[in-house]
């Protein structure tokens, strides 16, 4: 059990963004920043809201995200991972600049048997996000900390930009709130390392506001929203010791 604020230094939170523009809002948030390199990635280490953190952008797609996650765990000693950035809306009720908080994630472009019959021998294709971290954001949302609409649910990952292609098929099979190219791979690495994770992504494009044009037009605003919510989560964890302990001791 955490009894003192100083005990929080036992924990280090890794934050992974896909692109430099998703990462940019975090730069002024990092106190005492030190930049180091590993596997061609630049890792920004310091504190966010007094909690030790290592923050980076990994590059787009699953392999880059998996490499970055393992590095944060092995080399930088991160024992919780937050995936922050943007996503495409899939559910019809999801609107531009809604924030999706993952309850679970999966791949839409990986066959089920690959994950069930082989490493990591899953019982389900879904990687569950950490309940404690989810509940922390729920608490903040109920308290009215956010102006944005926060939606909790399923994220789906695959290496294609979803416009009209695959949309109906993915929605019918997975019923996700959002789609992106990294979350499930980050979740898988966290799963095999027994490290809690959560993803916080803000919507840049929807079925109505579709395509790369919408994504790039909304990218900076959406990235800032996600970063602000993640910073709020850091603050919530720091200020409530017992709650912070519950996040990492329990599931």
N, C-alpha and C positions, 0 to 999 in steps of 0.2 A: 504494500500500500504506500502511495506517495504521501508523505507527511509535510514536507517542506517544499517551497518553490525551487530550492537548489537541487532537489531530487530529479527535476525535469531534465537536467543535463544528461541523465542516463539515456534519454531518448533523442534520436536524430531523425528528422523527417526529410525524406527525399521528395522533391517535386519535379515531375517530368512533363515537359511540354513538347509538342511535335516540332514546332517551327520557331524561328527567331522572333516573329511578331507576337506569338502567343507567350513567349518567354519575357519579352520586353517589359511588361508592367511589373514584373517581379524585381527587376534590377534595383529600383529605389527602395524597395522594401527590405533588402538584405543588409543588415548591419555588420560592420567589420568584415566586409567581403574579401575573400581570398580566392583567386582563380587558379585552378590547376587543370592538367590535361591527362586524359586516359582514353586510349583507343580513338583518337582524333576528336574527342568530345571535350568541351570546356565546362568544368564543373565549378559553380559559384558557391563557395562554402561560407557560412556566417551564421547569423541568427535572424529569425523572423518572429516578431513579437516575443523576443527573449528565449525562443526555443531553437536549439541547434538545427540547422537545415543545410541541405545541399541541393542546388537547383540547376537544371540544365534544359537545353532543347536538344532532342535526340535525332531529329530528322524524321521525315514522314515514313510511315509503314511499319509493319509488324517486327521485322528483324531488327531495325534500328531501335525500336522501343524496348525490345527484349534485351539487347546488348546493354543499353543504358540502365535498365532496371537492375540487372545483375551486377553491374559496376557499382551502382549506388549501395547495394547490399554488401558486396564483398569488400570493395576498396574503401568506401566512405562510411561504412558502418551504419547505414540507415536501417532502422527497424520499423519503419512505417513508410508507405509510399502513397503520394497523392498525384494523380494524373489530372492536369489542368489544361484547359484550352477550349476548343470549339468543336462543334459537331453539326451534322445535318439532321433536321427534324424528319421523323418518319411517321409518327402518329398524327392523325389529322388535327387533333386538338393542340398540338405543339405549335407555338408561334415564334417569330423572330425574337431573339434575345431572351427567350425563356431559358432558364438554367436547369439542366438535367443532372441530377445526382444519382450515381449508379447504386442500385441495389444488387445487381448482378450483371455479368457480361458474358458474351460468347462470340464465336466466329460464325459468320454466315457463309464463309467460303472454305471451311475445313470440314471434311466428312466426320460424322459423329464417331465412327468406329476408331478413327485415328487417336482420339483422346480417351475413348472408353477401353479399348482392348490393348492399347500400348501406353507407354509413359505419357502422362502421369496417372493413368488408370482411374479416370474419373467415374463417379457414379452418375453424374449428369454432365452435360456439356457446358453448364453454367458455372462461372466462377463467382462466388458470393463476395460482395463487398463487406467490409467490417461493420458490424452492427453498431458498435460504439461510435464510430465516426459518423455513420448515418444519423444516429440519434442526436449527436451533437449539432449537426446542421438542422435537423428537425426542430430542436429546441430553439435555436437561433431564429428559425423561420417563424415559429409560433410567437416568439417574443416580438417579432416585427423588425428584425435587424435588416431585412432586405427589402428594397423597392421592387425588385424583379419577381416574376413568377417562378417559384422553385417547384420542380416536378421530380419525384423520386420513382425510379423504375429501371427498366432493362436497357442496356446499351448493347449494340451489336457492332462487330468489327469485321472489316474485309478490305482487300486492297483494290478498291475501285471507287470512283466518285459516283455516287448514286444520283442520277437525274430521273429519267423514266425507266431506264434499264434496271431490272431486278427489283424494283420497288415493290410491286404487288406480291412477288414471290417471297421476298424477305418479310414483308408485313404479315402475310398469311402464315408463314412458318414460325416466326419468332415474336411477333407483336411487340417490337421494340419502340421506345420513345425516340431513340436517336441512333445514328450510324456514324462511325469514324474508322480510322485506319490503325489505331494503336491500342485501345483500352484493353481488349481481351488478352493481347500478348503481354502487357504489363501485369494484368491480373494472373496470368498463368505463371509467370516468373515468381510473383509474390506467393502464389499457392504452393509451389514446390519448395520455396524457402521458408514457408510458414511465417510470412510477413503480412500484416494487415494492409489493405489498400482501399482506396476510394477514388472515384473519378468525378470531377466537377467540370462540366462542359456547357458552354453557352451556344445557343443555336444561331447559325449564320445563314442557313438556307432551309427552305421547306418545299413541300410539293407545289405551293403557289409561288414562292419566291425561289426559283430553282436555278441551279447551274453555278459554274465557276465564277461568273460575274457577281452574283449575289454573295457568294462566299468571300471574295476578296473585298467587296465593298463594305461588308459588315465585320470583317475579321478583327480589326483593331478595337472596335467598341466591345465586341463579344469577348475578346481576350481580357480586356480590362475588367469586365464584370466578373469573369471567372477568377481572376487574380484577387480581386477584392473579397470575394467570398472565401477563398482559401486563406487569405490573411485573417479574415474574421474567425475562421476555424482555428488557426494557430492561437489567436487571442483567447478564444473560448477554452481551449485546452489548457492554456497557461493559467488562466484566472480561476479555474475550478479544479483544484487538485484531485478530489475524489473522482470527479468525472473523467479527468485525464487517466487516472489509474484504471477505471472501468473500461476505457477504450482499449487499452493495451493488454490488460490481464484477461479480460473476457473476450468472447466472440460476439 
